[in-house]
Amino acid sequence: MEIMGNLWQVGGAEYTSVEDAAIYLIRFGEKAALIDAGCGGDHDSLVKNISDILPPDVKIEYLLLTHCHYDHTGGAEGIRHQYGCKRIFYARVILAFIRGKRR
């Protein structure tokens, strides 16, 4: 479901598995990022939802995990394997980066 011009909800109870938290896709130019990964139980539906939006030449380079609950992180390995995400960030790392405490 398109939320705005470059932001879509691609996973969550209504789109993938009932156990999944909401999963969002952000596109910026020829790159994209996912926010959260769900449980991973309905990976095929998530991949289809993403494929319905992104052209094949747009790569998901980033996976941003908001916190460590399984309904947000359980599908992270499948996403990384499917899309070869260059970077996976966890919320504390993102917050430290924003605050200028780069590691």
C-alpha positions as CSV (number, residue, x, y, z in Angstrom):
1,M,0.0,0.0,0.0
2,E,1.5,3.4,-1.0
3,I,1.6,5.7,1.9
4,M,3.3,8.6,0.0
5,G,5.4,9.0,-3.2
6,N,8.4,6.9,-2.1
7,L,7.0,5.0,0.9
8,W,5.0,1.8,0.9
9,Q,3.8,-0.7,3.5
10,V,4.8,-4.1,2.1
11,G,4.3,-6.4,5.1
12,G,2.3,-6.8,8.2
13,A,-0.8,-8.6,9.3
14,E,-2.8,-7.5,6.2
15,Y,-0.1,-8.1,3.7
16,T,2.1,-11.0,4.8
17,S,1.7,-13.0,8.0
18,V,-0.6,-12.0,10.9
19,E,2.4,-12.3,13.2
20,D,4.4,-9.7,11.3
21,A,4.8,-6.1,12.5
22,A,4.4,-3.5,9.7
23,I,7.2,-3.6,7.1
24,Y,7.9,-0.5,5.1
25,L,9.8,0.0,1.8
26,I,11.4,3.4,1.1
27,R,12.8,4.2,-2.4
28,F,15.4,6.9,-3.0
29,G,16.6,7.0,-6.6
30,E,18.0,3.7,-7.6
31,K,18.3,2.4,-4.1
32,A,15.8,1.3,-1.5
33,A,15.6,0.4,2.2
34,L,13.3,-1.8,4.3
35,I,12.2,-0.8,7.7
36,D,11.8,-4.0,9.7
37,A,11.6,-7.6,8.4
38,G,8.6,-9.3,10.1
39,C,8.8,-12.8,11.5
40,G,9.9,-14.4,8.2
41,G,7.1,-16.9,8.1
42,D,5.6,-15.5,4.8
43,H,8.8,-14.5,3.0
44,D,7.3,-15.3,-0.4
45,S,4.4,-12.8,0.0
46,L,6.9,-10.1,1.2
47,V,9.1,-10.7,-1.8
48,K,6.1,-10.5,-4.2
49,N,4.8,-7.3,-2.5
50,I,8.3,-5.7,-2.9
51,S,8.6,-6.9,-6.5
52,D,5.2,-5.4,-7.3
53,I,6.7,-2.0,-6.4
54,L,10.4,-2.0,-7.2
55,P,11.8,-2.4,-10.7
56,P,14.5,-5.2,-10.8
57,D,17.3,-2.6,-11.2
58,V,16.5,-0.9,-7.9
59,K,18.4,-2.6,-5.1
60,I,17.4,-2.9,-1.4
61,E,20.7,-1.8,0.1
62,Y,19.6,-1.2,3.7
63,L,17.6,-3.0,6.3
64,L,16.7,-0.9,9.3
65,L,15.5,-2.8,12.4
66,T,13.5,-0.6,14.8
67,H,14.0,-2.9,17.8
68,C,14.7,-6.5,18.7
69,H,11.3,-8.1,18.9
70,Y,10.9,-11.2,16.7
71,D,8.0,-9.7,14.7
72,H,10.4,-7.0,13.5
73,T,13.6,-9.1,13.2
74,G,12.7,-12.7,12.5
75,G,12.8,-12.3,8.7
76,A,16.1,-10.3,8.6
77,E,18.3,-13.2,7.5
78,G,15.9,-14.1,4.7
79,I,15.8,-10.5,3.5
80,R,19.6,-10.2,3.7
81,H,19.9,-13.5,1.7
82,Q,17.2,-12.5,-0.9
83,Y,18.4,-9.0,-1.5
84,G,22.0,-8.9,-0.4
85,C,21.5,-5.8,1.7
86,K,24.8,-4.0,2.1
87,R,24.0,-2.7,5.5
88,I,21.7,-3.8,8.3
89,F,21.1,-1.2,11.1
90,Y,19.7,-1.6,14.5
91,A,17.8,1.3,16.1
92,R,20.5,2.1,18.7
93,V,23.2,2.3,16.0
94,I,21.0,4.6,13.9
95,L,20.3,6.8,16.9
96,A,24.0,7.0,17.7
97,F,24.8,7.9,14.1
98,I,22.2,10.6,14.1
99,R,23.5,12.0,17.3
100,G,27.0,12.1,15.9
101,K,28.5,9.2,17.9
102,R,29.7,7.3,14.9
103,R,31.6,4.0,15.5
